[in-house]
Amino acid sequence: MPPTEDSGEAITPEGLIALKAEIAELETTGRRQIAARILAARELGDLKENAEYHIAKEDQSHLETRIKRLRQRLRAAVVVDAEGDETGTFSFGRTAEIHDQDTGEVQTWTIVGPTEADRARGKLSSESPIAKALLGKPQGALVNVETPRGTRRFRIARVL
């Protein structure tokens, strides 16, 4: 089961690596690019009426805010590793083939933390109604999920 809000933000080991890489990229390349833009804008003259300078400074502020938020996420991150989880249930960090009983489609989903979610890449937020309904269910389980579009039926075809 993923950590609660009080204990931290659940994240997969892969999500933690990606988070650290994004922070490193922003703190190095991102900051250097902004600094170069500010320097180039300063060379254009009067800073009071220099739009390029003000835009670069605003972008710098947004970059620093982004870095600060990512660092807060990193501090709150609690790594939940599905490796070695041989229970056969669909749990946080695990991947499963899910059969949509209504459409006949089979999708492969991994349950991840909300900040890692990317439905297009098969990463389903642990806070979504579908993931909440599927969490902890064994292979073969049939689950009904209330969605904004009505009740949907899913079967866990195979836990990978």
WOBEL-V954155 format. One record per pair of residues at least 24 apart in sequence whose ideal C-beta (glycine too) atoms are under 6 Angstrom apart, sorted by the first residue. I is the first residue (numbers start at 1). J is the second residue. Records with the same first field share a line. If there is no record, write none. Layout:
I->J  J
This chain:
2->80  92  126
3->78
8->76  78
9->76  77  113
10->78  80  113
11->77  79  113
12->93  112
13->79  81
15->116
16->77  79
19->74
23->70
26->67
30->63
34->59  60  63
88->138  139  159
89->136  138
90->134  137  156  159
92->126
95->160
96->156  159
97->157  158
98->154
99->155  157
100->154
101->153  155
102->152  153
